[in-house]
Amino acid sequence: MSTEANEQASSEPEYAAQTKAIGSVVYFSSVSQNTARFIANCELNKLGMNVYRLPLRRSDPALHIHEPYVLVVPTYGGGNPKKAVPMQVKQFLNDPANRMWIRGVIASGNTNFGEAYCAAGDTISAKCHIPYLYRFELMGTPEDVQAVQRGLVKFFADLEAGKVDVPGMQEAIKANEQRALVH
Ligand SMILES: Cc1cc2nc3c(=O)[nH]c(=O)nc-3n(C[C@H](O)[C@H](O)[C@H](O)COP(=O)(O)O)c2cc1C
């Protein structure tokens, strides 16, 4: 079954890198579109990132990623950290072919939720063994936009230089090379 998943073609980015690609960002945003607005304000494609949007509805085509990415995820637990990760994001990460390329997570939320503020980032960081890079409220401030722009450029440079230790990364690269050989 996993080979079947591996054979899925990569999805098209919503915003394609305008310069040599340094890395990718995958994000989810519901109908309230806060995260979508934040992502649009970041203009990450101008900094060399491919940006992919996760589908909102089951009937939309699924997203398939075969490159290292940072996930940007809003929290949807209604105050319960155990339910913090949106169903659409869980579905995406439950596919091992997608999960093996996650390198970091950025979460958003609303401080009204107290202890559960941005809890989706804690859950995904712990489950996927990847760093929790940043969190922001609602659609973020101009300072958040700048921090994420600078932070992601540095993070992908560190990743490329082997300065970020992500368990399973070497295996993922090897698996991808093998897949490329088969095709
Ligand atoms: C039903 C619902 C549950 C939410 N639960 C949480 C929560 O547990 N923790 C949190 O920090 N924010 C929570 N939020 C706030 C959202 O994460 C926030 O509004 C976010 O910006 C939504 O992003 P989106 O508009 O891109 O979907 C919740 C929002 C809704 C509508």
PDBQT file of the ligand as one rigid body, heavy atoms in Angstrom, charges set to zero:
ROOT
HETATM    1  C1  LIG A 201     -14.248  25.802  16.391  1.00  0.00    +0.000 C 
HETATM    2  C2  LIG A 201     -12.954  26.518  16.701  1.00  0.00    +0.000 A 
HETATM    3  C3  LIG A 201     -12.103  25.959  17.640  1.00  0.00    +0.000 A 
HETATM    4  C4  LIG A 201     -10.872  26.599  17.933  1.00  0.00    +0.000 A 
HETATM    5  N1  LIG A 201     -10.022  26.052  18.881  1.00  0.00    +0.000 NA
HETATM    6  C5  LIG A 201      -8.862  26.682  19.195  1.00  0.00    +0.000 A 
HETATM    7  C6  LIG A 201      -7.993  26.158  20.212  1.00  0.00    +0.000 A 
HETATM    8  O1  LIG A 201      -8.245  25.114  20.839  1.00  0.00    +0.000 OA
HETATM    9  N2  LIG A 201      -6.834  26.825  20.457  1.00  0.00    +0.000 N 
HETATM   10  C7  LIG A 201      -6.481  27.966  19.781  1.00  0.00    +0.000 A 
HETATM   11  O2  LIG A 201      -5.411  28.511  20.047  1.00  0.00    +0.000 OA
HETATM   12  N3  LIG A 201      -7.298  28.481  18.814  1.00  0.00    +0.000 NA
HETATM   13  C8  LIG A 201      -8.457  27.881  18.511  1.00  0.00    +0.000 A 
HETATM   14  N4  LIG A 201      -9.289  28.408  17.547  1.00  0.00    +0.000 N 
HETATM   15  C9  LIG A 201      -8.886  29.644  16.832  1.00  0.00    +0.000 C 
HETATM   16  C10 LIG A 201      -8.336  29.362  15.452  1.00  0.00    +0.000 C 
HETATM   17  O3  LIG A 201      -7.149  28.590  15.517  1.00  0.00    +0.000 OA
HETATM   18  C11 LIG A 201      -8.010  30.697  14.760  1.00  0.00    +0.000 C 
HETATM   19  O4  LIG A 201      -9.212  31.405  14.581  1.00  0.00    +0.000 OA
HETATM   20  C12 LIG A 201      -7.289  30.525  13.459  1.00  0.00    +0.000 C 
HETATM   21  O5  LIG A 201      -6.801  31.787  13.045  1.00  0.00    +0.000 OA
HETATM   22  C13 LIG A 201      -8.172  29.930  12.368  1.00  0.00    +0.000 C 
HETATM   23  O6  LIG A 201      -7.443  29.858  11.167  1.00  0.00    +0.000 OA
HETATM   24  P1  LIG A 201      -8.157  29.778   9.744  1.00  0.00    +0.000 P 
HETATM   25  O7  LIG A 201      -9.095  30.961   9.632  1.00  0.00    +0.000 OA
HETATM   26  O8  LIG A 201      -7.048  29.864   8.747  1.00  0.00    +0.000 OA
HETATM   27  O9  LIG A 201      -8.857  28.474   9.678  1.00  0.00    +0.000 OA
HETATM   28  C14 LIG A 201     -10.522  27.805  17.263  1.00  0.00    +0.000 A 
HETATM   29  C15 LIG A 201     -11.401  28.343  16.304  1.00  0.00    +0.000 A 
HETATM   30  C16 LIG A 201     -12.601  27.713  16.044  1.00  0.00    +0.000 A 
HETATM   31  C17 LIG A 201     -13.537  28.334  15.017  1.00  0.00    +0.000 C 
ENDROOT
TORSDOF 0
